[in-house]
Amino acid sequence: EEACRRPGLAGIKIHPTFHSTPAESPGYEPLWRFAEEHDLTVLSHSWSTSAHNPAQALSLPGRFEAWIRRHPGVRLVLAHAGGRGDGRADAVRLAREHPNVYLDLAGDIFCYRLIETLNAAIPPNKLLFGSDFPWLDPRANLSRILLADVSPEAKRRILRDNAREAYQLNLPG
């Protein structure tokens, strides 16, 4: 409540894998209600099934679907665009089906033509730059966008405009 009274709060981040709590846990209900009441965006870690890190299953994109449906006024940014394989496919599905779901590019998802593929697969306002700083140097993901074979308009949306919408940022320019 106190942070909401100050300028600059745009959202709340959760990390079901780190919390050891499934994304659909009823324990997250107060967070979703609070985000809805205060017009805040929820940013969450999302990932795919991982044999070497089974806890990632707690953050599979599909596990957020009940919240997305129950709180359609809350914008959800799925960090890491669902990770790889099945997680990414499900994140893309959610971004296509729900106007309040966005994907960010944070993380170490170094797949050939990832930016081009995601840019073509989801609505143009749904893909956001993400760096995963401080774990990764922001230049890694920035260069992937700048060098991607997408239009200058798509690059501007990914690097600036889409975040303004997803986080309801009122910035000059």
CYANA upper distance limits for C-alpha pairs under 8 A (distance plus 0.5 A):
  1 GLU  CA      5 ARG  CA      7.25
  2 GLU  CA      6 ARG  CA      7.58
  3 ALA  CA      7 PRO  CA      8.47
  3 ALA  CA      9 LEU  CA      7.05
  4 CYS  CA      9 LEU  CA      6.75
  4 CYS  CA     38 HIS  CA      7.96
  9 LEU  CA     40 LEU  CA      8.48
 10 ALA  CA     40 LEU  CA      6.29
 10 ALA  CA     41 THR  CA      6.88
 10 ALA  CA    167 TYR  CA      6.04
 10 ALA  CA    168 GLN  CA      7.52
 10 ALA  CA    169 LEU  CA      7.76
 11 GLY  CA     35 ALA  CA      8.06
 11 GLY  CA     40 LEU  CA      5.26
 11 GLY  CA     41 THR  CA      4.85
 11 GLY  CA     42 VAL  CA      5.99
 11 GLY  CA     43 LEU  CA      7.43
 11 GLY  CA    167 TYR  CA      7.33
 12 ILE  CA     35 ALA  CA      8.13
 12 ILE  CA     40 LEU  CA      7.59
 12 ILE  CA     41 THR  CA      6.88
 12 ILE  CA     42 VAL  CA      5.49
 12 ILE  CA     43 LEU  CA      6.58
 13 LYS  CA     42 VAL  CA      6.32
 13 LYS  CA     43 LEU  CA      5.11
 13 LYS  CA     44 SER  CA      6.04
 14 ILE  CA     42 VAL  CA      7.93
 14 ILE  CA     43 LEU  CA      6.88
 14 ILE  CA     44 SER  CA      5.36
 14 ILE  CA     45 HIS  CA      7.20
 15 HIS  CA     19 HIS  CA      6.54
 15 HIS  CA     44 SER  CA      6.11
 15 HIS  CA     45 HIS  CA      5.54
 15 HIS  CA     46 SER  CA      8.43
 15 HIS  CA     59 SER  CA      8.03
 16 PRO  CA     20 SER  CA      6.35
 16 PRO  CA     21 THR  CA      5.56
 16 PRO  CA     22 PRO  CA      6.26
 16 PRO  CA     23 ALA  CA      5.94
 16 PRO  CA     44 SER  CA      8.19
 16 PRO  CA     45 HIS  CA      7.52
 16 PRO  CA     58 LEU  CA      6.36
 16 PRO  CA     59 SER  CA      6.12
 17 THR  CA     21 THR  CA      7.02
 17 THR  CA     22 PRO  CA      7.92
 17 THR  CA     45 HIS  CA      8.15
 17 THR  CA     55 ALA  CA      6.15
 17 THR  CA     56 GLN  CA      6.08
 17 THR  CA     57 ALA  CA      8.07
 17 THR  CA     58 LEU  CA      5.89
 17 THR  CA     59 SER  CA      6.37
 20 SER  CA     55 ALA  CA      7.73
 20 SER  CA     58 LEU  CA      7.71
 21 THR  CA     25 SER  CA      7.12
 21 THR  CA     58 LEU  CA      6.94
 22 PRO  CA     57 ALA  CA      8.48
 22 PRO  CA     58 LEU  CA      4.92
 22 PRO  CA     59 SER  CA      7.16
 22 PRO  CA     63 ARG  CA      8.03
 23 ALA  CA     28 TYR  CA      8.16
 23 ALA  CA     58 LEU  CA      6.41
 23 ALA  CA     59 SER  CA      6.22
 23 ALA  CA     60 LEU  CA      8.26
 23 ALA  CA     63 ARG  CA      6.08
 23 ALA  CA     64 PHE  CA      6.45
 24 GLU  CA     28 TYR  CA      7.89
 24 GLU  CA     63 ARG  CA      5.97
 24 GLU  CA     64 PHE  CA      6.39
 24 GLU  CA     66 ALA  CA      7.64
 24 GLU  CA     67 TRP  CA      7.75
 25 SER  CA     29 GLU  CA      8.27
 28 TYR  CA     32 TRP  CA      7.07
 29 GLU  CA     33 ARG  CA      6.71
 30 PRO  CA     34 PHE  CA      6.48
 31 LEU  CA     35 ALA  CA      6.57
 32 TRP  CA     36 GLU  CA      6.61
 32 TRP  CA     42 VAL  CA      8.42
 32 TRP  CA     67 TRP  CA      7.95
 32 TRP  CA     71 HIS  CA      7.57
 32 TRP  CA     74 VAL  CA      7.92
 33 ARG  CA     37 GLU  CA      6.58
 33 ARG  CA     71 HIS  CA      8.28
 34 PHE  CA     38 HIS  CA      6.61
 34 PHE  CA     40 LEU  CA      8.50
 35 ALA  CA     39 ASP  CA      6.17
 35 ALA  CA     40 LEU  CA      5.11
 35 ALA  CA     41 THR  CA      7.01
 35 ALA  CA     42 VAL  CA      7.54
 35 ALA  CA     74 VAL  CA      6.90
 36 GLU  CA     40 LEU  CA      6.96
 36 GLU  CA     71 HIS  CA      7.45
 36 GLU  CA     73 GLY  CA      6.64
 36 GLU  CA     74 VAL  CA      5.84
 39 ASP  CA     73 GLY  CA      8.10
 39 ASP  CA     74 VAL  CA      7.26
 40 LEU  CA     74 VAL  CA      7.19
 40 LEU  CA     75 ARG  CA      7.77
 40 LEU  CA    167 TYR  CA      7.79
 41 THR  CA     74 VAL  CA      6.48
 41 THR  CA     75 ARG  CA      5.29
 41 THR  CA     76 LEU  CA      6.37
 41 THR  CA     77 VAL  CA      7.86
 41 THR  CA    166 ALA  CA      7.47
 41 THR  CA    167 TYR  CA      6.28
 42 VAL  CA     74 VAL  CA      7.62
 42 VAL  CA     75 ARG  CA      6.72
 42 VAL  CA     76 LEU  CA      5.38
 42 VAL  CA     77 VAL  CA      6.74
 43 LEU  CA     76 LEU  CA      6.33
 43 LEU  CA     77 VAL  CA      5.17
 43 LEU  CA     78 LEU  CA      6.65
 43 LEU  CA     79 ALA  CA      7.12
 44 SER  CA     76 LEU  CA      7.98
 44 SER  CA     77 VAL  CA      6.86
 44 SER  CA     78 LEU  CA      5.90
 44 SER  CA     79 ALA  CA      6.22
 45 HIS  CA     59 SER  CA      6.98
 45 HIS  CA     78 LEU  CA      6.72
 45 HIS  CA     79 ALA  CA      5.45
 45 HIS  CA     80 HIS  CA      7.39
 46 SER  CA     56 GLN  CA      8.32
 46 SER  CA     59 SER  CA      5.27
 46 SER  CA     60 LEU  CA      6.19
 46 SER  CA     61 PRO  CA      6.33
 46 SER  CA     78 LEU  CA      6.18
 46 SER  CA     79 ALA  CA      6.13
 46 SER  CA     80 HIS  CA      6.68
 46 SER  CA     81 ALA  CA      7.38
 46 SER  CA     82 GLY  CA      5.26
 46 SER  CA     83 GLY  CA      7.15
 46 SER  CA     87 GLY  CA      8.12
 47 TRP  CA     56 GLN  CA      6.53
 47 TRP  CA     57 ALA  CA      7.89
 47 TRP  CA     59 SER  CA      6.27
 47 TRP  CA     60 LEU  CA      5.92
 47 TRP  CA     61 PRO  CA      7.46
 47 TRP  CA     80 HIS  CA      7.29
 47 TRP  CA     81 ALA  CA      8.00
 47 TRP  CA     82 GLY  CA      4.83
 47 TRP  CA     83 GLY  CA      4.81
 47 TRP  CA     84 ARG  CA      7.50
 47 TRP  CA     87 GLY  CA      6.04
 47 TRP  CA     88 ARG  CA      8.01
 48 SER  CA     56 GLN  CA      7.07
 48 SER  CA     57 ALA  CA      7.22
 48 SER  CA     59 SER  CA      8.15
 48 SER  CA     60 LEU  CA      6.20
 48 SER  CA     61 PRO  CA      8.37
 48 SER  CA     82 GLY  CA      6.48
 48 SER  CA     83 GLY  CA      5.79
 48 SER  CA     84 ARG  CA      6.18
 48 SER  CA     85 GLY  CA      7.15
 48 SER  CA     86 ASP  CA      6.38
 48 SER  CA     87 GLY  CA      4.41
 48 SER  CA     88 ARG  CA      7.45
 49 THR  CA     54 PRO  CA      7.47
 49 THR  CA     56 GLN  CA      6.71
 49 THR  CA     57 ALA  CA      5.96
 49 THR  CA     60 LEU  CA      7.70
 49 THR  CA     86 ASP  CA      7.68
 49 THR  CA     87 GLY  CA      7.37
 50 SER  CA     54 PRO  CA      5.91
 50 SER  CA     55 ALA  CA      8.45
 50 SER  CA     56 GLN  CA      6.84
 50 SER  CA     57 ALA  CA      7.76
 55 ALA  CA     59 SER  CA      8.49
 56 GLN  CA     60 LEU  CA      7.47
 58 LEU  CA     63 ARG  CA      8.18
 59 SER  CA     63 ARG  CA      7.31
 60 LEU  CA     64 PHE  CA      8.24
 60 LEU  CA     82 GLY  CA      7.41
 60 LEU  CA     87 GLY  CA      6.47
 61 PRO  CA     65 GLU  CA      7.94
 61 PRO  CA     78 LEU  CA      7.85
 61 PRO  CA     82 GLY  CA      6.47
 61 PRO  CA     87 GLY  CA      6.64
 61 PRO  CA     88 ARG  CA      8.49
 61 PRO  CA     90 ASP  CA      6.52
 61 PRO  CA     91 ALA  CA      5.96
 61 PRO  CA     94 LEU  CA      8.33
 62 GLY  CA     90 ASP  CA      6.77
 62 GLY  CA     91 ALA  CA      7.89
 62 GLY  CA     94 LEU  CA      8.24
 64 PHE  CA     68 ILE  CA      6.76
 65 GLU  CA     69 ARG  CA      6.71
 65 GLU  CA     94 LEU  CA      8.14
 66 ALA  CA     70 ARG  CA      6.45
 67 TRP  CA     71 HIS  CA      6.23
 67 TRP  CA     72 PRO  CA      8.48
 68 ILE  CA     72 PRO  CA      6.09
 68 ILE  CA     74 VAL  CA      7.98
 68 ILE  CA     76 LEU  CA      8.05
 68 ILE  CA     98 HIS  CA      8.14
 68 ILE  CA    100 ASN  CA      7.95
 68 ILE  CA    101 VAL  CA      8.20
 72 PRO  CA    100 ASN  CA      6.87
 73 GLY  CA    100 ASN  CA      7.49
 74 VAL  CA    100 ASN  CA      7.01
 75 ARG  CA    100 ASN  CA      5.05
 75 ARG  CA    101 VAL  CA      6.44
 75 ARG  CA    102 TYR  CA      8.03
 75 ARG  CA    166 ALA  CA      6.90
 75 ARG  CA    167 TYR  CA      8.28
 76 LEU  CA    100 ASN  CA      6.59
 76 LEU  CA    101 VAL  CA      5.39
 76 LEU  CA    102 TYR  CA      6.60
 76 LEU  CA    166 ALA  CA      8.44
 77 VAL  CA    101 VAL  CA      6.44
 77 VAL  CA    102 TYR  CA      5.10
 77 VAL  CA    103 LEU  CA      5.88
 77 VAL  CA    104 ASP  CA      7.12
 77 VAL  CA    166 ALA  CA      8.00
 78 LEU  CA     82 GLY  CA      7.00
 78 LEU  CA     91 ALA  CA      7.76
 78 LEU  CA    101 VAL  CA      7.88
 78 LEU  CA    102 TYR  CA      6.68
 78 LEU  CA    103 LEU  CA      5.39
 78 LEU  CA    104 ASP  CA      6.74
 79 ALA  CA    103 LEU  CA      6.60
 79 ALA  CA    104 ASP  CA      5.46
 79 ALA  CA    105 LEU  CA      7.24
 79 ALA  CA    106 ALA  CA      6.64
 79 ALA  CA    130 GLY  CA      8.20
 80 HIS  CA    103 LEU  CA      7.59
 80 HIS  CA    104 ASP  CA      6.09
 80 HIS  CA    105 LEU  CA      5.63
 80 HIS  CA    106 ALA  CA      5.32
 80 HIS  CA    107 GLY  CA      6.08
 80 HIS  CA    109 ILE  CA      8.02
 80 HIS  CA    130 GLY  CA      8.35
 81 ALA  CA     87 GLY  CA      8.31
 81 ALA  CA     88 ARG  CA      6.24
 81 ALA  CA     91 ALA  CA      6.54
 81 ALA  CA     92 VAL  CA      8.09
 81 ALA  CA    103 LEU  CA      5.27
 81 ALA  CA    104 ASP  CA      5.90
 81 ALA  CA    105 LEU  CA      6.48
 81 ALA  CA    106 ALA  CA      8.24
 82 GLY  CA     87 GLY  CA      4.97
 82 GLY  CA     88 ARG  CA      4.77
 82 GLY  CA     89 ALA  CA      8.09
 82 GLY  CA     90 ASP  CA      7.70
 82 GLY  CA     91 ALA  CA      5.78
 82 GLY  CA    103 LEU  CA      8.36
 83 GLY  CA     87 GLY  CA      6.10
 83 GLY  CA     88 ARG  CA      5.86
 83 GLY  CA    109 ILE  CA      7.13
 84 ARG  CA     88 ARG  CA      5.69
 84 ARG  CA     89 ALA  CA      8.49
 84 ARG  CA    109 ILE  CA      7.50
 85 GLY  CA     89 ALA  CA      6.77
 86 ASP  CA     90 ASP  CA      6.66
 87 GLY  CA     91 ALA  CA      6.64
 88 ARG  CA     92 VAL  CA      6.60
 89 ALA  CA     93 ARG  CA      6.79
 90 ASP  CA     94 LEU  CA      6.74
 91 ALA  CA     95 ALA  CA      6.69
 91 ALA  CA    103 LEU  CA      7.79
 92 VAL  CA     96 ARG  CA      6.67
 92 VAL  CA    103 LEU  CA      8.39
 92 VAL  CA    118 LEU  CA      8.18
 92 VAL  CA    121 ALA  CA      7.50
 92 VAL  CA    122 ILE  CA      6.94
 93 ARG  CA     97 GLU  CA      6.62
 94 LEU  CA     98 HIS  CA      6.31
 94 LEU  CA    101 VAL  CA      7.04
 95 ALA  CA     99 PRO  CA      7.43
 95 ALA  CA    100 ASN  CA      8.16
 95 ALA  CA    101 VAL  CA      5.39
 95 ALA  CA    102 TYR  CA      6.24
 95 ALA  CA    103 LEU  CA      7.64
 95 ALA  CA    122 ILE  CA      6.93
 95 ALA  CA    123 PRO  CA      8.20
 95 ALA  CA    126 LYS  CA      7.34
 96 ARG  CA    122 ILE  CA      6.13
 96 ARG  CA    123 PRO  CA      7.18
101 VAL  CA    126 LYS  CA      7.69
102 TYR  CA    126 LYS  CA      5.10
102 TYR  CA    127 LEU  CA      6.64
102 TYR  CA    128 LEU  CA      7.90
102 TYR  CA    166 ALA  CA      7.61
103 LEU  CA    126 LYS  CA      6.57
103 LEU  CA    127 LEU  CA      5.63
103 LEU  CA    128 LEU  CA      6.63
104 ASP  CA    127 LEU  CA      6.26
104 ASP  CA    128 LEU  CA      4.99
104 ASP  CA    129 PHE  CA      6.16
104 ASP  CA    130 GLY  CA      5.94
105 LEU  CA    109 ILE  CA      8.46
105 LEU  CA    127 LEU  CA      8.00
105 LEU  CA    128 LEU  CA      6.80
105 LEU  CA    129 PHE  CA      5.89
105 LEU  CA    130 GLY  CA      5.26
105 LEU  CA    131 SER  CA      7.54
105 LEU  CA    141 ASN  CA      7.90
106 ALA  CA    129 PHE  CA      7.42
106 ALA  CA    130 GLY  CA      4.43
106 ALA  CA    131 SER  CA      5.08
106 ALA  CA    132 ASP  CA      5.28
106 ALA  CA    141 ASN  CA      7.79
107 GLY  CA    130 GLY  CA      7.96
107 GLY  CA    131 SER  CA      6.95
107 GLY  CA    132 ASP  CA      5.72
107 GLY  CA    136 LEU  CA      7.76
108 ASP  CA    136 LEU  CA      8.35
110 PHE  CA    114 LEU  CA      7.93
113 ARG  CA    117 THR  CA      6.54
113 ARG  CA    148 ALA  CA      7.81
114 LEU  CA    118 LEU  CA      6.58
115 ILE  CA    119 ASN  CA      6.34
115 ILE  CA    144 ARG  CA      7.90
115 ILE  CA    145 ILE  CA      7.14
115 ILE  CA    148 ALA  CA      6.84
116 GLU  CA    120 ALA  CA      6.66
116 GLU  CA    148 ALA  CA      7.02
116 GLU  CA    149 ASP  CA      6.83
116 GLU  CA    150 VAL  CA      6.77
117 THR  CA    121 ALA  CA      6.61
118 LEU  CA    122 ILE  CA      6.72
118 LEU  CA    127 LEU  CA      8.02
119 ASN  CA    123 PRO  CA      8.02
119 ASN  CA    124 PRO  CA      7.10
119 ASN  CA    127 LEU  CA      7.38
119 ASN  CA    150 VAL  CA      8.35
119 ASN  CA    154 ALA  CA      8.25
120 ALA  CA    124 PRO  CA      8.48
122 ILE  CA    126 LYS  CA      7.07
122 ILE  CA    127 LEU  CA      8.17
124 PRO  CA    154 ALA  CA      7.70
124 PRO  CA    157 ARG  CA      8.06
125 ASN  CA    157 ARG  CA      7.30
125 ASN  CA    158 ILE  CA      8.32
125 ASN  CA    161 ASP  CA      8.29
125 ASN  CA    162 ASN  CA      5.77
125 ASN  CA    165 GLU  CA      8.46
126 LYS  CA    162 ASN  CA      6.95
127 LEU  CA    157 ARG  CA      8.32
127 LEU  CA    158 ILE  CA      6.09
127 LEU  CA    162 ASN  CA      7.18
128 LEU  CA    157 ARG  CA      8.12
128 LEU  CA    158 ILE  CA      5.16
128 LEU  CA    159 LEU  CA      6.89
128 LEU  CA    160 ARG  CA      8.24
128 LEU  CA    162 ASN  CA      6.39
128 LEU  CA    163 ALA  CA      6.48
129 PHE  CA    141 ASN  CA      8.11
129 PHE  CA    142 LEU  CA      8.03
129 PHE  CA    158 ILE  CA      5.99
129 PHE  CA    159 LEU  CA      5.73
129 PHE  CA    160 ARG  CA      8.31
129 PHE  CA    163 ALA  CA      8.34
130 GLY  CA    138 PRO  CA      8.49
130 GLY  CA    141 ASN  CA      7.65
131 SER  CA    136 LEU  CA      7.16
131 SER  CA    137 ASP  CA      7.60
131 SER  CA    138 PRO  CA      5.24
131 SER  CA    139 ARG  CA      8.36
131 SER  CA    140 ALA  CA      8.18
131 SER  CA    141 ASN  CA      6.32
131 SER  CA    142 LEU  CA      7.98
132 ASP  CA    136 LEU  CA      6.10
132 ASP  CA    137 ASP  CA      8.31
132 ASP  CA    138 PRO  CA      7.70
133 PHE  CA    137 ASP  CA      6.65
133 PHE  CA    138 PRO  CA      6.65
136 LEU  CA    140 ALA  CA      7.91
137 ASP  CA    141 ASN  CA      8.45
138 PRO  CA    142 LEU  CA      6.64
139 ARG  CA    143 SER  CA      6.28
140 ALA  CA    144 ARG  CA      7.04
141 ASN  CA    145 ILE  CA      7.03
142 LEU  CA    146 LEU  CA      6.73
143 SER  CA    147 LEU  CA      6.37
144 ARG  CA    148 ALA  CA      6.39
145 ILE  CA    155 LYS  CA      7.01
145 ILE  CA    158 ILE  CA      8.48
146 LEU  CA    155 LYS  CA      7.39
150 VAL  CA    154 ALA  CA      6.63
150 VAL  CA    155 LYS  CA      7.36
151 SER  CA    155 LYS  CA      6.93
152 PRO  CA    156 ARG  CA      6.72
153 GLU  CA    157 ARG  CA      6.73
154 ALA  CA    158 ILE  CA      6.62
155 LYS  CA    159 LEU  CA      6.45
156 ARG  CA    160 ARG  CA      6.19
156 ARG  CA    161 ASP  CA      6.95
157 ARG  CA    161 ASP  CA      4.91
157 ARG  CA    162 ASN  CA      5.71
158 ILE  CA    162 ASN  CA      6.33
158 ILE  CA    163 ALA  CA      8.05
159 LEU  CA    163 ALA  CA      8.04
160 ARG  CA    164 ARG  CA      6.97
161 ASP  CA    165 GLU  CA      7.05
162 ASN  CA    166 ALA  CA      6.54
163 ALA  CA    167 TYR  CA      6.20
163 ALA  CA    168 GLN  CA      8.16
163 ALA  CA    169 LEU  CA      7.95
164 ARG  CA    168 GLN  CA      5.86
164 ARG  CA    169 LEU  CA      5.07
164 ARG  CA    170 ASN  CA      7.51
164 ARG  CA    171 LEU  CA      8.23
165 GLU  CA    169 LEU  CA      7.18
